[in-house]
Amino acid sequence: MPVQVSTPAAQRSAGRAVWNGMRLRCPHCGHGHLFRSFLKVADTCDVCGEELFHHRADDFPPYISIFITGHILVGALLELQAFEIAPWIYFATLVPAAIVLPLALLPSIKGGIVGLQWATRMHGFDDARRNPALALLTAPRASA
């Protein structure tokens, strides 16, 4: 049976929840792990038991990650134009940066979005609109 952990609306700080999410921690307690793998959000917090499977981050984190990376790379490219640099140096530095930066930013951005959804009670994070059947479908099964 899933643990029902809830905090009154007045006590859900969006800033703290987003910060906890960006630190890859549970938006509720700030101690449990938010992810069970690279970008898979855990079903529940391993410390406080808060249900986390209600999130709907979808494609928003990659959009933000690409947006930030694009601005960093375009800024770097414009700054490097002031110097006489061979084209292969651009290729050797900016292409790997275009691959590594979004992947490095993605978990923190997704955690922040999940934290924001938890703080604003979006989707199933609102106890009043929570679907109990969904909790039963995702509840960990006891092995016999």
N, C-alpha and C positions, 0 to 999 in steps of 0.2 A: 504494500500500500504506500503510495507516494506521500511524502511529508509535505504538509501545507504550511509554508512559512510565508508570512506576509508582514509588511510594515505599513502603517497608516500613510495616506497620501502626503500628509504634511511632513513626514520624516524622510521621504525619498528625495534626497538631494541629487539633482541632475549632474552637477559638477563633480561630486564625489563618485557617483556611479560611472560616469564617463571616464574619470581618472582611473578608477579601479579596473574598468574594462581595458583601457589602454595599457595598463600594467599586466594584462592577461590574467586578472583575478576576478573573482565573483563580484558582480556589481552590488550585491546585498551586504556581504560581510567583508569583502576585501582580502580574504585569506585563501579561499578555495581556488582551485584551478578552473579557469573559464573554458579552456580547450582540452579535449582529450587527444587531439593530434594537431597537425599544423593549422588547419582552418576548420576543424570539426568541433563545434561547440558541444560541451558535455551536456548530457541530459539533465543532471542535477549537480549542484555544488557538493563536493566531497566533504565540506566542513559544516555548512549550515543547512544543507538539504534544499535550498531554493531551486525550483524548477526553471531550467534555462532553455529547454527545448522549444519554447514558444517564440523565439526570435525569428524575424524575417528580414535578415540583412540583405539577402539576395545579391544583386549586382552593384549595390551602392558602394561597398568598400573598394572594389577594383576601380570604379570611376574616380573616386577621391584619390586613390593611390596613383593612378595614371595622371590625374590633374596636377598633383604635387610634383611628381617626377618630371613631367613635361616642363613645368615652370623652372625647376632646378636646372634641367639640362639646357633649356633655351637660354637661361641666364648665364650658365657656364660657357655656352657657345658664343654668345655675344661678347663676353669678357675676353675670351680667347682670340677673338677677331682682332684685337689690338696688337697682337704679336704675330710675327712671321712664323707660322707653325705648318709643318708638312701635313698633308691630308691623312696620312696613315696614322698620325698621332691622334687625330680626332676619332678615327675609326677604332683605334686600340683603347681609347679611354671612354668615349661616350657610349659606344655600343654595349660594353659590359655594364656600365652604370645604368643604362636603360633597362637592362635585364635584372640586375641585382636590387636596385632601389625599390621598385614596386613590390618585389617579393619580400624585402625586408620591412617595408611599411605596412603591408597588408594585415598581419595579425593584430597589430595595435589599433589600426583603423577599424577593423571588424569588431574588436573588443569594445572600442569606444561607442560604436553604433549599437551593439547589443546592450551596453550599459545605458545608453540614452533611451532605448526602447523599454528597458526595465523601469527606469526612473519615471518615464511619462506614461507607464502602464499601457503601452501599445500591445496590440494583438492579444495573446493569452496571459500577459503579465498582470492583467487586472482581475482580481479575485471575483468581482461581480459578473464578469463576462467570460470566465474560464469554463471550458468544456471539460467536465469530469471524464467523459468517455475517452478523450485524447490522452489524459493522464494514465488511464488504464492501459491504453495501447502501447505507451512508451515506458511503462514502469518496468524496472528490472525484474526478471522472472527468477524465482527461487528454484534452484536445481535440486532434484530429489535424489 
